[in-house]
């Protein structure tokens, strides 16, 4: 399965506001700055990883870091 197909599946699991982030991953794969793993995850492994990721509460530190990045990202988009 191609990285683009995998990203499209992931995109369908999350709200549409993650599109920019997934687009940046897709671009990095196409540009070669992000490499595919030697053995891609199975659908079951991916589903488990997403469940584990979503079950962990977001820390205050993470929210603070993302809050600082939002203004930076919006400046780049302009």
C-alpha positions, -999 to +999 in steps of 0.1 A: +000+000+000+014+034-010+021+061+016-005+083+000-032+056+004-022+051+040-025+089+046-059+089+030-071+062+053-057+081+083-074+113+071-107+095+071-103+085+108-098+121+120-116+154+117-110+174+086-089+200+105-059+176+103-056+179+066-027+203+066-007+181+089-013+150+067-005+171+036+029+180+051+036+143+058+026+134+022+048+161+009+078+149+030+073+114+017+072+126-019+103+148-014+122+120+003+128+138+036+106+112+053+112+076+046+088+046+046+095+020+073+112-012+063+081-031+072+049-011+070+023-014+097-007-037+091-041-022+094-045-038+128-012-023+140-022+011+127-056+009+144-040-001+177-015+027+175-042+053+168-063+040+197-033+042+220-024+076+208-060+090+212-064+074+247-035+093+262-046+127+276-029+157+262-005+173+286-004+210+294+031+211+280+019+198+247-009+223+245+015+251+253+039+240+225+012+237+200-002+271+210+032+286+202+034+268+169+000+280+156+011+316+151+042+304+134+022+282+110-003+309+102+025+333+093+039+307+069+005+302+053+001+339+045 
